[in-house]
Amino acid sequence: MPVVLRLMRHGAKKRPFYRVVAADSRRQRDGRFIEIIGHYDPIAKPHTLKVDTEKAAKWIAVGAQPSQQVASLLRQAGMKLGGPKAAKTETAAAPKAAKKKAAKKRAVRRKASERKTEKKAARKVAKAAGKPGKAKKKKTK
């Protein structure tokens, strides 16, 4: 049973109030949960955040994954959370090579289509003649 720490929405329409809960990841957002860890009120000025950091630390130690928003709130509450660990493998160099190849590919400018060059030339002529607005293009069949 993969456990996540997530926000559970409560409150009236357009007046959200959230509970920070430990829940089974397969359950819906406002569905059954295992334990309430705290609450968060974003409407209050300044916003209210009350989290039992001991309970949160216990769940994280057991393997629960906090959602992005809950992780941010836990950091605000003063908890130290480790960031995602980068795997040091040979594949780490592969994205850099792909970026260089893409940059080299973009360095070569594409040739503009004949239609676009004609439109650009017509705009220059219209601008030089002092006529405001769009220049009329010739119809070709």
WODA-V828966 format. One record per residue. N is the residue number from 1. RES is the residue in three letters. SS is DSSP state (H for helix, E for strand, C for the rest). PSI is psi as a letter, one per 40 degrees, with the letter a starting at -180 (none if undefined). OMEGA is omega as a letter, one per 40 degrees, with the letter a starting at -180 (* if undefined). Layout:
n=N res=RES ss=SS psi=PSI omega=OMEGA
n=N res=RES ss=SS psi=PSI omega=OMEGA
This chain:
n=1 res=MET ss=C psi=h omega=i
n=2 res=PRO ss=C psi=h omega=a
n=3 res=VAL ss=E psi=h omega=i
n=4 res=VAL ss=E psi=i omega=i
n=5 res=LEU ss=E psi=h omega=a
n=6 res=ARG ss=E psi=i omega=i
n=7 res=LEU ss=E psi=h omega=i
n=8 res=MET ss=E psi=h omega=a
n=9 res=ARG ss=E psi=h omega=i
n=10 res=HIS ss=E psi=a omega=i
n=11 res=GLY ss=E psi=i omega=a
n=12 res=ALA ss=E psi=i omega=i
n=13 res=LYS ss=C psi=h omega=a
n=14 res=LYS ss=C psi=e omega=i
n=15 res=ARG ss=E psi=g omega=a
n=16 res=PRO ss=E psi=i omega=i
n=17 res=PHE ss=E psi=h omega=a
n=18 res=TYR ss=E psi=i omega=i
n=19 res=ARG ss=E psi=i omega=i
n=20 res=VAL ss=E psi=h omega=a
n=21 res=VAL ss=E psi=i omega=i
n=22 res=ALA ss=E psi=h omega=a
n=23 res=ALA ss=E psi=i omega=i
n=24 res=ASP ss=E psi=h omega=a
n=25 res=SER ss=C psi=d omega=a
n=26 res=ARG ss=C psi=e omega=i
n=27 res=ARG ss=C psi=i omega=i
n=28 res=GLN ss=C psi=i omega=a
n=29 res=ARG ss=C psi=d omega=a
n=30 res=ASP ss=C psi=e omega=a
n=31 res=GLY ss=C psi=a omega=a
n=32 res=ARG ss=C psi=i omega=i
n=33 res=PHE ss=C psi=i omega=a
n=34 res=ILE ss=C psi=d omega=a
n=35 res=GLU ss=E psi=i omega=i
n=36 res=ILE ss=E psi=h omega=a
n=37 res=ILE ss=E psi=d omega=a
n=38 res=GLY ss=E psi=a omega=i
n=39 res=HIS ss=E psi=i omega=a
n=40 res=TYR ss=E psi=h omega=i
n=41 res=ASP ss=E psi=h omega=a
n=42 res=PRO ss=C psi=e omega=a
n=43 res=ILE ss=C psi=d omega=a
n=44 res=ALA ss=C psi=i omega=i
n=45 res=LYS ss=C psi=h omega=e
n=46 res=PRO ss=C psi=i omega=a
n=47 res=HIS ss=C psi=i omega=a
n=48 res=THR ss=E psi=h omega=i
n=49 res=LEU ss=E psi=h omega=i
n=50 res=LYS ss=E psi=h omega=a
n=51 res=VAL ss=E psi=h omega=i
n=52 res=ASP ss=C psi=g omega=a
n=53 res=THR ss=H psi=d omega=i
n=54 res=GLU ss=H psi=d omega=i
n=55 res=LYS ss=H psi=d omega=i
n=56 res=ALA ss=H psi=d omega=i
n=57 res=ALA ss=H psi=d omega=i
n=58 res=LYS ss=H psi=d omega=a
n=59 res=TRP ss=H psi=d omega=i
n=60 res=ILE ss=H psi=d omega=i
n=61 res=ALA ss=H psi=d omega=i
n=62 res=VAL ss=H psi=e omega=i
n=63 res=GLY ss=C psi=e omega=i
n=64 res=ALA ss=C psi=i omega=i
n=65 res=GLN ss=E psi=h omega=i
n=66 res=PRO ss=E psi=i omega=i
n=67 res=SER ss=C psi=i omega=a
n=68 res=GLN ss=H psi=d omega=a
n=69 res=GLN ss=H psi=d omega=i
n=70 res=VAL ss=H psi=d omega=i
n=71 res=ALA ss=H psi=d omega=i
n=72 res=SER ss=H psi=d omega=i
n=73 res=LEU ss=H psi=d omega=i
n=74 res=LEU ss=H psi=d omega=i
n=75 res=ARG ss=H psi=d omega=i
n=76 res=GLN ss=H psi=d omega=i
n=77 res=ALA ss=C psi=e omega=i
n=78 res=GLY ss=C psi=e omega=i
n=79 res=MET ss=C psi=i omega=i
n=80 res=LYS ss=C psi=h omega=i
n=81 res=LEU ss=C psi=h omega=i
n=82 res=GLY ss=C psi=h omega=i
n=83 res=GLY ss=C psi=i omega=i
n=84 res=PRO ss=C psi=h omega=a
n=85 res=LYS ss=C psi=h omega=i
n=86 res=ALA ss=C psi=h omega=i
n=87 res=ALA ss=C psi=h omega=i
n=88 res=LYS ss=C psi=g omega=i
n=89 res=THR ss=C psi=a omega=i
n=90 res=GLU ss=C psi=d omega=a
n=91 res=THR ss=C psi=e omega=i
n=92 res=ALA ss=H psi=d omega=i
n=93 res=ALA ss=H psi=d omega=a
n=94 res=ALA ss=H psi=d omega=i
n=95 res=PRO ss=H psi=d omega=i
n=96 res=LYS ss=H psi=d omega=i
n=97 res=ALA ss=H psi=d omega=i
n=98 res=ALA ss=H psi=d omega=i
n=99 res=LYS ss=H psi=d omega=i
n=100 res=LYS ss=H psi=d omega=a
n=101 res=LYS ss=H psi=d omega=i
n=102 res=ALA ss=H psi=d omega=i
n=103 res=ALA ss=H psi=d omega=i
n=104 res=LYS ss=H psi=d omega=a
n=105 res=LYS ss=H psi=d omega=a
n=106 res=ARG ss=H psi=d omega=a
n=107 res=ALA ss=H psi=d omega=i
n=108 res=VAL ss=C psi=h omega=a
n=109 res=ARG ss=C psi=i omega=i
n=110 res=ARG ss=C psi=i omega=i
n=111 res=LYS ss=C psi=h omega=i
n=112 res=ALA ss=C psi=i omega=a
n=113 res=SER ss=C psi=i omega=a
n=114 res=GLU ss=H psi=d omega=a
n=115 res=ARG ss=H psi=d omega=a
n=116 res=LYS ss=H psi=d omega=i
n=117 res=THR ss=H psi=d omega=i
n=118 res=GLU ss=H psi=d omega=i
n=119 res=LYS ss=H psi=d omega=a
n=120 res=LYS ss=H psi=d omega=i
n=121 res=ALA ss=H psi=d omega=i
n=122 res=ALA ss=H psi=d omega=i
n=123 res=ARG ss=H psi=d omega=i
n=124 res=LYS ss=H psi=d omega=a
n=125 res=VAL ss=H psi=d omega=a
n=126 res=ALA ss=H psi=d omega=i
n=127 res=LYS ss=H psi=d omega=i
n=128 res=ALA ss=H psi=d omega=a
n=129 res=ALA ss=H psi=e omega=i
n=130 res=GLY ss=C psi=e omega=i
n=131 res=LYS ss=C psi=h omega=i
n=132 res=PRO ss=C psi=i omega=i
n=133 res=GLY ss=C psi=a omega=a
n=134 res=LYS ss=C psi=i omega=i
n=135 res=ALA ss=C psi=i omega=i
n=136 res=LYS ss=C psi=h omega=i
n=137 res=LYS ss=C psi=i omega=i
n=138 res=LYS ss=C psi=i omega=i
n=139 res=LYS ss=C psi=h omega=i
n=140 res=THR ss=C psi=h omega=a
n=141 res=LYS ss=C psi=none omega=*
